[in-house]
Amino acid sequence: MKKTYVLDEIDCANCASKLENAISKIDGVNSASINFFAQKLTVDIDDKRFDDVMKNVLKTAKKLEPDCKIVM
């Protein structure tokens, strides 16, 4: 399932790249991309595991960029 979320408070392109790389490595994430200028995160996650994997995505984002919020 592919979904797009708004990112609130992502401050720089380097931070967005770091976050994109970390999210892409999470088990269950097929792909992840961040458009820094649009402030959007697009993730493709296995349908059957979506909720559990998304929890890991949120946890990873909070750990790497504490000020950035993924608007659900």
HTML snippet that shows the backbone in 3Dmol.js (N, CA, C, O; Angstrom):
<script src="https://3Dmol.org/build/3Dmol-min.js"></script>
<div id="view" style="width:600px;height:400px;position:relative"></div>
<script>
const pdb = `
ATOM      1  N   MET A   1       0.849  -1.158   0.000  1.00  0.00           N
ATOM      2  CA  MET A   1       0.000   0.000   0.000  1.00  0.00           C
ATOM      3  C   MET A   1       0.900   1.228   0.000  1.00  0.00           C
ATOM      4  O   MET A   1       1.815   1.338   0.816  1.00  0.00           O
ATOM      5  N   LYS A   2       0.637   2.135  -0.908  1.00  0.00           N
ATOM      6  CA  LYS A   2       1.416   3.359  -1.010  1.00  0.00           C
ATOM      7  C   LYS A   2       0.603   4.509  -0.434  1.00  0.00           C
ATOM      8  O   LYS A   2      -0.547   4.728  -0.816  1.00  0.00           O
ATOM      9  N   LYS A   3       1.220   5.241   0.494  1.00  0.00           N
ATOM     10  CA  LYS A   3       0.557   6.396   1.110  1.00  0.00           C
ATOM     11  C   LYS A   3       1.524   7.567   1.185  1.00  0.00           C
ATOM     12  O   LYS A   3       2.740   7.389   1.253  1.00  0.00           O
ATOM     13  N   THR A   4       0.957   8.765   1.171  1.00  0.00           N
ATOM     14  CA  THR A   4       1.747   9.986   1.266  1.00  0.00           C
ATOM     15  C   THR A   4       1.306  10.768   2.496  1.00  0.00           C
ATOM     16  O   THR A   4       0.114  10.923   2.762  1.00  0.00           O
ATOM     17  N   TYR A   5       2.296  11.255   3.238  1.00  0.00           N
ATOM     18  CA  TYR A   5       2.047  12.010   4.464  1.00  0.00           C
ATOM     19  C   TYR A   5       2.778  13.347   4.412  1.00  0.00           C
ATOM     20  O   TYR A   5       3.823  13.479   3.774  1.00  0.00           O
ATOM     21  N   VAL A   6       2.215  14.321   5.087  1.00  0.00           N
ATOM     22  CA  VAL A   6       2.848  15.632   5.211  1.00  0.00           C
ATOM     23  C   VAL A   6       3.871  15.570   6.337  1.00  0.00           C
ATOM     24  O   VAL A   6       3.613  14.996   7.395  1.00  0.00           O
ATOM     25  N   LEU A   7       5.033  16.168   6.098  1.00  0.00           N
ATOM     26  CA  LEU A   7       6.064  16.282   7.128  1.00  0.00           C
ATOM     27  C   LEU A   7       6.013  17.693   7.690  1.00  0.00           C
ATOM     28  O   LEU A   7       6.046  18.670   6.942  1.00  0.00           O
ATOM     29  N   ASP A   8       5.934  17.791   8.974  1.00  0.00           N
ATOM     30  CA  ASP A   8       5.900  19.091   9.643  1.00  0.00           C
ATOM     31  C   ASP A   8       7.235  19.310  10.344  1.00  0.00           C
ATOM     32  O   ASP A   8       7.663  18.483  11.149  1.00  0.00           O
ATOM     33  N   GLU A   9       7.883  20.414  10.037  1.00  0.00           N
ATOM     34  CA  GLU A   9       9.134  20.808  10.693  1.00  0.00           C
ATOM     35  C   GLU A   9      10.359  20.015  10.252  1.00  0.00           C
ATOM     36  O   GLU A   9      11.230  19.735  11.076  1.00  0.00           O
ATOM     37  N   ILE A  10      10.449  19.648   8.984  1.00  0.00           N
ATOM     38  CA  ILE A  10      11.703  19.085   8.474  1.00  0.00           C
ATOM     39  C   ILE A  10      12.511  20.281   7.965  1.00  0.00           C
ATOM     40  O   ILE A  10      12.074  20.988   7.057  1.00  0.00           O
ATOM     41  N   ASP A  11      13.684  20.505   8.551  1.00  0.00           N
ATOM     42  CA  ASP A  11      14.393  21.767   8.370  1.00  0.00           C
ATOM     43  C   ASP A  11      15.373  21.836   7.209  1.00  0.00           C
ATOM     44  O   ASP A  11      15.619  22.920   6.680  1.00  0.00           O
ATOM     45  N   CYS A  12      15.933  20.713   6.805  1.00  0.00           N
ATOM     46  CA  CYS A  12      16.938  20.798   5.739  1.00  0.00           C
ATOM     47  C   CYS A  12      16.898  19.551   4.858  1.00  0.00           C
ATOM     48  O   CYS A  12      16.403  18.498   5.260  1.00  0.00           O
ATOM     49  N   ALA A  13      17.433  19.700   3.650  1.00  0.00           N
ATOM     50  CA  ALA A  13      17.445  18.602   2.691  1.00  0.00           C
ATOM     51  C   ALA A  13      18.301  17.442   3.189  1.00  0.00           C
ATOM     52  O   ALA A  13      17.978  16.282   2.932  1.00  0.00           O
ATOM     53  N   ASN A  14      19.377  17.737   3.892  1.00  0.00           N
ATOM     54  CA  ASN A  14      20.231  16.683   4.437  1.00  0.00           C
ATOM     55  C   ASN A  14      19.471  15.841   5.461  1.00  0.00           C
ATOM     56  O   ASN A  14      19.590  14.616   5.476  1.00  0.00           O
ATOM     57  N   CYS A  15      18.697  16.497   6.310  1.00  0.00           N
ATOM     58  CA  CYS A  15      17.881  15.786   7.306  1.00  0.00           C
ATOM     59  C   CYS A  15      16.840  14.909   6.608  1.00  0.00           C
ATOM     60  O   CYS A  15      16.590  13.778   7.025  1.00  0.00           O
ATOM     61  N   ALA A  16      16.244  15.435   5.557  1.00  0.00           N
ATOM     62  CA  ALA A  16      15.247  14.674   4.803  1.00  0.00           C
ATOM     63  C   ALA A  16      15.884  13.443   4.169  1.00  0.00           C
ATOM     64  O   ALA A  16      15.289  12.365   4.172  1.00  0.00           O
ATOM     65  N   SER A  17      17.075  13.596   3.633  1.00  0.00           N
ATOM     66  CA  SER A  17      17.781  12.476   3.019  1.00  0.00           C
ATOM     67  C   SER A  17      18.135  11.408   4.048  1.00  0.00           C
ATOM     68  O   SER A  17      17.976  10.213   3.798  1.00  0.00           O
ATOM     69  N   LYS A  18      18.610  11.847   5.191  1.00  0.00           N
ATOM     70  CA  LYS A  18      18.958  10.920   6.278  1.00  0.00           C
ATOM     71  C   LYS A  18      17.722  10.135   6.723  1.00  0.00           C
ATOM     72  O   LYS A  18      17.794   8.927   6.946  1.00  0.00           O
ATOM     73  N   LEU A  19      16.607  10.820   6.849  1.00  0.00           N
ATOM     74  CA  LEU A  19      15.360  10.192   7.260  1.00  0.00           C
ATOM     75  C   LEU A  19      14.857   9.214   6.188  1.00  0.00           C
ATOM     76  O   LEU A  19      14.415   8.111   6.510  1.00  0.00           O
ATOM     77  N   GLU A  20      14.925   9.614   4.937  1.00  0.00           N
ATOM     78  CA  GLU A  20      14.504   8.757   3.835  1.00  0.00           C
ATOM     79  C   GLU A  20      15.315   7.459   3.806  1.00  0.00           C
ATOM     80  O   GLU A  20      14.751   6.378   3.637  1.00  0.00           O
ATOM     81  N   ASN A  21      16.612   7.564   3.967  1.00  0.00           N
ATOM     82  CA  ASN A  21      17.478   6.377   3.964  1.00  0.00           C
ATOM     83  C   ASN A  21      17.141   5.433   5.113  1.00  0.00           C
ATOM     84  O   ASN A  21      17.086   4.217   4.927  1.00  0.00           O
ATOM     85  N   ALA A  22      16.916   5.987   6.290  1.00  0.00           N
ATOM     86  CA  ALA A  22      16.603   5.155   7.460  1.00  0.00           C
ATOM     87  C   ALA A  22      15.253   4.468   7.305  1.00  0.00           C
ATOM     88  O   ALA A  22      15.120   3.288   7.626  1.00  0.00           O
ATOM     89  N   ILE A  23      14.258   5.188   6.820  1.00  0.00           N
ATOM     90  CA  ILE A  23      12.923   4.609   6.645  1.00  0.00           C
ATOM     91  C   ILE A  23      12.958   3.517   5.576  1.00  0.00           C
ATOM     92  O   ILE A  23      12.281   2.497   5.708  1.00  0.00           O
ATOM     93  N   SER A  24      13.735   3.724   4.531  1.00  0.00           N
ATOM     94  CA  SER A  24      13.844   2.738   3.448  1.00  0.00           C
ATOM     95  C   SER A  24      14.390   1.403   3.932  1.00  0.00           C
ATOM     96  O   SER A  24      14.094   0.362   3.346  1.00  0.00           O
ATOM     97  N   LYS A  25      15.184   1.426   4.996  1.00  0.00           N
ATOM     98  CA  LYS A  25      15.819   0.206   5.512  1.00  0.00           C
ATOM     99  C   LYS A  25      14.944  -0.581   6.493  1.00  0.00           C
ATOM    100  O   LYS A  25      15.308  -1.686   6.897  1.00  0.00           O
ATOM    101  N   ILE A  26      13.805  -0.023   6.875  1.00  0.00           N
ATOM    102  CA  ILE A  26      12.918  -0.697   7.822  1.00  0.00           C
ATOM    103  C   ILE A  26      12.289  -1.914   7.153  1.00  0.00           C
ATOM    104  O   ILE A  26      11.805  -1.835   6.024  1.00  0.00           O
ATOM    105  N   ASP A  27      12.301  -3.038   7.861  1.00  0.00           N
ATOM    106  CA  ASP A  27      11.708  -4.273   7.348  1.00  0.00           C
ATOM    107  C   ASP A  27      10.216  -4.053   7.092  1.00  0.00           C
ATOM    108  O   ASP A  27       9.487  -3.605   7.977  1.00  0.00           O
ATOM    109  N   GLY A  28       9.776  -4.368   5.889  1.00  0.00           N
ATOM    110  CA  GLY A  28       8.374  -4.195   5.517  1.00  0.00           C
ATOM    111  C   GLY A  28       8.138  -2.979   4.647  1.00  0.00           C
ATOM    112  O   GLY A  28       7.083  -2.859   4.025  1.00  0.00           O
ATOM    113  N   VAL A  29       9.118  -2.060   4.591  1.00  0.00           N
ATOM    114  CA  VAL A  29       9.004  -0.891   3.724  1.00  0.00           C
ATOM    115  C   VAL A  29       9.576  -1.270   2.359  1.00  0.00           C
ATOM    116  O   VAL A  29      10.759  -1.583   2.232  1.00  0.00           O
ATOM    117  N   ASN A  30       8.718  -1.236   1.348  1.00  0.00           N
ATOM    118  CA  ASN A  30       9.165  -1.548  -0.014  1.00  0.00           C
ATOM    119  C   ASN A  30       9.935  -0.382  -0.611  1.00  0.00           C
ATOM    120  O   ASN A  30      10.935  -0.578  -1.302  1.00  0.00           O
ATOM    121  N   SER A  31       9.467   0.835  -0.343  1.00  0.00           N
ATOM    122  CA  SER A  31      10.161   2.033  -0.805  1.00  0.00           C
ATOM    123  C   SER A  31       9.714   3.216   0.036  1.00  0.00           C
ATOM    124  O   SER A  31       8.622   3.227   0.604  1.00  0.00           O
ATOM    125  N   ALA A  32      10.587   4.210   0.101  1.00  0.00           N
ATOM    126  CA  ALA A  32      10.276   5.451   0.815  1.00  0.00           C
ATOM    127  C   ALA A  32      10.955   6.594   0.084  1.00  0.00           C
ATOM    128  O   ALA A  32      12.097   6.464  -0.357  1.00  0.00           O
ATOM    129  N   SER A  33      10.258   7.707  -0.044  1.00  0.00           N
ATOM    130  CA  SER A  33      10.871   8.886  -0.643  1.00  0.00           C
ATOM    131  C   SER A  33      10.318  10.124   0.049  1.00  0.00           C
ATOM    132  O   SER A  33       9.147  10.198   0.421  1.00  0.00           O
ATOM    133  N   ILE A  34      11.210  11.087   0.204  1.00  0.00           N
ATOM    134  CA  ILE A  34      10.828  12.356   0.810  1.00  0.00           C
ATOM    135  C   ILE A  34      11.086  13.459  -0.202  1.00  0.00           C
ATOM    136  O   ILE A  34      12.176  13.558  -0.764  1.00  0.00           O
ATOM    137  N   ASN A  35      10.074  14.283  -0.429  1.00  0.00           N
ATOM    138  CA  ASN A  35      10.222  15.477  -1.243  1.00  0.00           C
ATOM    139  C   ASN A  35      10.371  16.631  -0.265  1.00  0.00           C
ATOM    140  O   ASN A  35       9.397  17.085   0.335  1.00  0.00           O
ATOM    141  N   PHE A  36      11.604  17.098  -0.116  1.00  0.00           N
ATOM    142  CA  PHE A  36      11.886  18.138   0.875  1.00  0.00           C
ATOM    143  C   PHE A  36      11.106  19.422   0.581  1.00  0.00           C
ATOM    144  O   PHE A  36      10.555  20.034   1.496  1.00  0.00           O
ATOM    145  N   PHE A  37      11.058  19.827  -0.675  1.00  0.00           N
ATOM    146  CA  PHE A  37      10.400  21.086  -1.023  1.00  0.00           C
ATOM    147  C   PHE A  37       8.895  21.027  -0.816  1.00  0.00           C
ATOM    148  O   PHE A  37       8.285  22.021  -0.424  1.00  0.00           O
ATOM    149  N   ALA A  38       8.292  19.875  -1.074  1.00  0.00           N
ATOM    150  CA  ALA A  38       6.849  19.712  -0.859  1.00  0.00           C
ATOM    151  C   ALA A  38       6.538  19.308   0.575  1.00  0.00           C
ATOM    152  O   ALA A  38       5.380  19.325   0.994  1.00  0.00           O
ATOM    153  N   GLN A  39       7.603  18.934   1.347  1.00  0.00           N
ATOM    154  CA  GLN A  39       7.435  18.502   2.732  1.00  0.00           C
ATOM    155  C   GLN A  39       6.522  17.279   2.825  1.00  0.00           C
ATOM    156  O   GLN A  39       5.605  17.235   3.644  1.00  0.00           O
ATOM    157  N   LYS A  40       6.795  16.270   1.954  1.00  0.00           N
ATOM    158  CA  LYS A  40       5.963  15.066   1.922  1.00  0.00           C
ATOM    159  C   LYS A  40       6.806  13.805   1.940  1.00  0.00           C
ATOM    160  O   LYS A  40       7.887  13.741   1.354  1.00  0.00           O
ATOM    161  N   LEU A  41       6.282  12.808   2.626  1.00  0.00           N
ATOM    162  CA  LEU A  41       6.870  11.475   2.698  1.00  0.00           C
ATOM    163  C   LEU A  41       5.920  10.511   1.999  1.00  0.00           C
ATOM    164  O   LEU A  41       4.729  10.470   2.309  1.00  0.00           O
ATOM    165  N   THR A  42       6.445   9.740   1.062  1.00  0.00           N
ATOM    166  CA  THR A  42       5.662   8.694   0.409  1.00  0.00           C
ATOM    167  C   THR A  42       6.294   7.357   0.756  1.00  0.00           C
ATOM    168  O   THR A  42       7.484   7.141   0.525  1.00  0.00           O
ATOM    169  N   VAL A  43       5.488   6.465   1.312  1.00  0.00           N
ATOM    170  CA  VAL A  43       5.969   5.134   1.678  1.00  0.00           C
ATOM    171  C   VAL A  43       5.107   4.076   1.014  1.00  0.00           C
ATOM    172  O   VAL A  43       3.896   4.233   0.856  1.00  0.00           O
ATOM    173  N   ASP A  44       5.766   2.999   0.632  1.00  0.00           N
ATOM    174  CA  ASP A  44       5.071   1.824   0.104  1.00  0.00           C
ATOM    175  C   ASP A  44       5.374   0.687   1.066  1.00  0.00           C
ATOM    176  O   ASP A  44       6.518   0.252   1.200  1.00  0.00           O
ATOM    177  N   ILE A  45       4.326   0.214   1.734  1.00  0.00           N
ATOM    178  CA  ILE A  45       4.460  -0.782   2.804  1.00  0.00           C
ATOM    179  C   ILE A  45       3.545  -1.960   2.497  1.00  0.00           C
ATOM    180  O   ILE A  45       2.449  -1.787   1.966  1.00  0.00           O
ATOM    181  N   ASP A  46       4.008  -3.159   2.838  1.00  0.00           N
ATOM    182  CA  ASP A  46       3.182  -4.362   2.673  1.00  0.00           C
ATOM    183  C   ASP A  46       1.829  -4.160   3.361  1.00  0.00           C
ATOM    184  O   ASP A  46       1.768  -3.753   4.521  1.00  0.00           O
ATOM    185  N   ASP A  47       0.745  -4.450   2.630  1.00  0.00           N
ATOM    186  CA  ASP A  47      -0.613  -4.239   3.147  1.00  0.00           C
ATOM    187  C   ASP A  47      -0.873  -4.956   4.468  1.00  0.00           C
ATOM    188  O   ASP A  47      -1.437  -4.373   5.394  1.00  0.00           O
ATOM    189  N   LYS A  48      -0.465  -6.209   4.555  1.00  0.00           N
ATOM    190  CA  LYS A  48      -0.787  -7.023   5.728  1.00  0.00           C
ATOM    191  C   LYS A  48      -0.078  -6.546   6.988  1.00  0.00           C
ATOM    192  O   LYS A  48      -0.546  -6.807   8.096  1.00  0.00           O
ATOM    193  N   ARG A  49       1.024  -5.862   6.834  1.00  0.00           N
ATOM    194  CA  ARG A  49       1.824  -5.420   7.987  1.00  0.00           C
ATOM    195  C   ARG A  49       1.817  -3.899   8.141  1.00  0.00           C
ATOM    196  O   ARG A  49       2.612  -3.354   8.907  1.00  0.00           O
ATOM    197  N   PHE A  50       0.936  -3.214   7.427  1.00  0.00           N
ATOM    198  CA  PHE A  50       1.005  -1.765   7.340  1.00  0.00           C
ATOM    199  C   PHE A  50       1.064  -1.074   8.703  1.00  0.00           C
ATOM    200  O   PHE A  50       1.952  -0.254   8.936  1.00  0.00           O
ATOM    201  N   ASP A  51       0.140  -1.390   9.599  1.00  0.00           N
ATOM    202  CA  ASP A  51       0.074  -0.686  10.890  1.00  0.00           C
ATOM    203  C   ASP A  51       1.342  -0.892  11.718  1.00  0.00           C
ATOM    204  O   ASP A  51       1.865   0.064  12.292  1.00  0.00           O
ATOM    205  N   ASP A  52       1.833  -2.109  11.785  1.00  0.00           N
ATOM    206  CA  ASP A  52       3.044  -2.383  12.570  1.00  0.00           C
ATOM    207  C   ASP A  52       4.267  -1.704  11.975  1.00  0.00           C
ATOM    208  O   ASP A  52       5.079  -1.126  12.698  1.00  0.00           O
ATOM    209  N   VAL A  53       4.395  -1.777  10.655  1.00  0.00           N
ATOM    210  CA  VAL A  53       5.546  -1.151  10.000  1.00  0.00           C
ATOM    211  C   VAL A  53       5.473   0.364  10.146  1.00  0.00           C
ATOM    212  O   VAL A  53       6.493   1.017  10.367  1.00  0.00           O
ATOM    213  N   MET A  54       4.277   0.923  10.024  1.00  0.00           N
ATOM    214  CA  MET A  54       4.135   2.379  10.153  1.00  0.00           C
ATOM    215  C   MET A  54       4.516   2.844  11.553  1.00  0.00           C
ATOM    216  O   MET A  54       5.051   3.942  11.709  1.00  0.00           O
ATOM    217  N   LYS A  55       4.254   2.040  12.562  1.00  0.00           N
ATOM    218  CA  LYS A  55       4.694   2.381  13.920  1.00  0.00           C
ATOM    219  C   LYS A  55       6.209   2.492  13.971  1.00  0.00           C
ATOM    220  O   LYS A  55       6.745   3.392  14.618  1.00  0.00           O
ATOM    221  N   ASN A  56       6.907   1.578  13.289  1.00  0.00           N
ATOM    222  CA  ASN A  56       8.371   1.638  13.231  1.00  0.00           C
ATOM    223  C   ASN A  56       8.849   2.861  12.461  1.00  0.00           C
ATOM    224  O   ASN A  56       9.861   3.465  12.817  1.00  0.00           O
ATOM    225  N   VAL A  57       8.122   3.228  11.407  1.00  0.00           N
ATOM    226  CA  VAL A  57       8.462   4.435  10.642  1.00  0.00           C
ATOM    227  C   VAL A  57       8.364   5.664  11.546  1.00  0.00           C
ATOM    228  O   VAL A  57       9.263   6.505  11.561  1.00  0.00           O
ATOM    229  N   LEU A  58       7.270   5.759  12.296  1.00  0.00           N
ATOM    230  CA  LEU A  58       7.083   6.902  13.198  1.00  0.00           C
ATOM    231  C   LEU A  58       8.158   6.943  14.279  1.00  0.00           C
ATOM    232  O   LEU A  58       8.671   8.013  14.608  1.00  0.00           O
ATOM    233  N   LYS A  59       8.496   5.785  14.831  1.00  0.00           N
ATOM    234  CA  LYS A  59       9.520   5.694  15.866  1.00  0.00           C
ATOM    235  C   LYS A  59      10.885   6.120  15.315  1.00  0.00           C
ATOM    236  O   LYS A  59      11.624   6.855  15.970  1.00  0.00           O
ATOM    237  N   THR A  60      11.207   5.657  14.125  1.00  0.00           N
ATOM    238  CA  THR A  60      12.481   6.003  13.491  1.00  0.00           C
ATOM    239  C   THR A  60      12.555   7.497  13.201  1.00  0.00           C
ATOM    240  O   THR A  60      13.583   8.131  13.438  1.00  0.00           O
ATOM    241  N   ALA A  61      11.473   8.050  12.692  1.00  0.00           N
ATOM    242  CA  ALA A  61      11.443   9.490  12.396  1.00  0.00           C
ATOM    243  C   ALA A  61      11.643  10.305  13.673  1.00  0.00           C
ATOM    244  O   ALA A  61      12.383  11.289  13.675  1.00  0.00           O
ATOM    245  N   LYS A  62      10.993   9.901  14.739  1.00  0.00           N
ATOM    246  CA  LYS A  62      11.102  10.626  16.017  1.00  0.00           C
ATOM    247  C   LYS A  62      12.527  10.544  16.568  1.00  0.00           C
ATOM    248  O   LYS A  62      13.043  11.508  17.135  1.00  0.00           O
ATOM    249  N   LYS A  63      13.148   9.386  16.394  1.00  0.00           N
ATOM    250  CA  LYS A  63      14.506   9.189  16.898  1.00  0.00           C
ATOM    251  C   LYS A  63      15.517  10.047  16.129  1.00  0.00           C
ATOM    252  O   LYS A  63      16.380  10.684  16.733  1.00  0.00           O
ATOM    253  N   LEU A  64      15.408  10.061  14.803  1.00  0.00           N
ATOM    254  CA  LEU A  64      16.368  10.798  13.983  1.00  0.00           C
ATOM    255  C   LEU A  64      16.112  12.295  13.934  1.00  0.00           C
ATOM    256  O   LEU A  64      17.051  13.092  13.952  1.00  0.00           O
ATOM    257  N   GLU A  65      14.854  12.675  13.872  1.00  0.00           N
ATOM    258  CA  GLU A  65      14.475  14.084  13.769  1.00  0.00           C
ATOM    259  C   GLU A  65      13.358  14.384  14.774  1.00  0.00           C
ATOM    260  O   GLU A  65      12.182  14.403  14.409  1.00  0.00           O
ATOM    261  N   PRO A  66      13.721  14.615  16.031  1.00  0.00           N
ATOM    262  CA  PRO A  66      12.701  14.786  17.079  1.00  0.00           C
ATOM    263  C   PRO A  66      11.699  15.918  16.836  1.00  0.00           C
ATOM    264  O   PRO A  66      10.565  15.849  17.310  1.00  0.00           O
ATOM    265  N   ASP A  67      12.102  16.946  16.109  1.00  0.00           N
ATOM    266  CA  ASP A  67      11.196  18.074  15.855  1.00  0.00           C
ATOM    267  C   ASP A  67      10.253  17.828  14.682  1.00  0.00           C
ATOM    268  O   ASP A  67       9.238  18.510  14.541  1.00  0.00           O
ATOM    269  N   CYS A  68      10.588  16.865  13.851  1.00  0.00           N
ATOM    270  CA  CYS A  68       9.781  16.581  12.659  1.00  0.00           C
ATOM    271  C   CYS A  68       8.619  15.667  13.031  1.00  0.00           C
ATOM    272  O   CYS A  68       8.786  14.696  13.769  1.00  0.00           O
ATOM    273  N   LYS A  69       7.451  15.993  12.511  1.00  0.00           N
ATOM    274  CA  LYS A  69       6.263  15.181  12.755  1.00  0.00           C
ATOM    275  C   LYS A  69       5.701  14.704  11.432  1.00  0.00           C
ATOM    276  O   LYS A  69       5.637  15.462  10.464  1.00  0.00           O
ATOM    277  N   ILE A  70       5.295  13.450  11.394  1.00  0.00           N
ATOM    278  CA  ILE A  70       4.602  12.918  10.241  1.00  0.00           C
ATOM    279  C   ILE A  70       3.105  13.076  10.531  1.00  0.00           C
ATOM    280  O   ILE A  70       2.567  12.449  11.443  1.00  0.00           O
ATOM    281  N   VAL A  71       2.457  13.914   9.749  1.00  0.00           N
ATOM    282  CA  VAL A  71       1.033  14.208   9.957  1.00  0.00           C
ATOM    283  C   VAL A  71       0.219  13.074   9.357  1.00  0.00           C
ATOM    284  O   VAL A  71       0.219  12.854   8.146  1.00  0.00           O
ATOM    285  N   MET A  72      -0.479  12.354  10.242  1.00  0.00           N
ATOM    286  CA  MET A  72      -1.250  11.183   9.805  1.00  0.00           C
ATOM    287  C   MET A  72      -2.616  11.585   9.305  1.00  0.00           C
ATOM    288  O   MET A  72      -3.401  10.729   8.897  1.00  0.00           O
TER     289      MET A  72
END
`;
const viewer = $3Dmol.createViewer("view");
viewer.addModel(pdb, "pdb");
viewer.setStyle({}, {cartoon: {color: "spectrum"}});
viewer.zoomTo();
viewer.render();
</script>
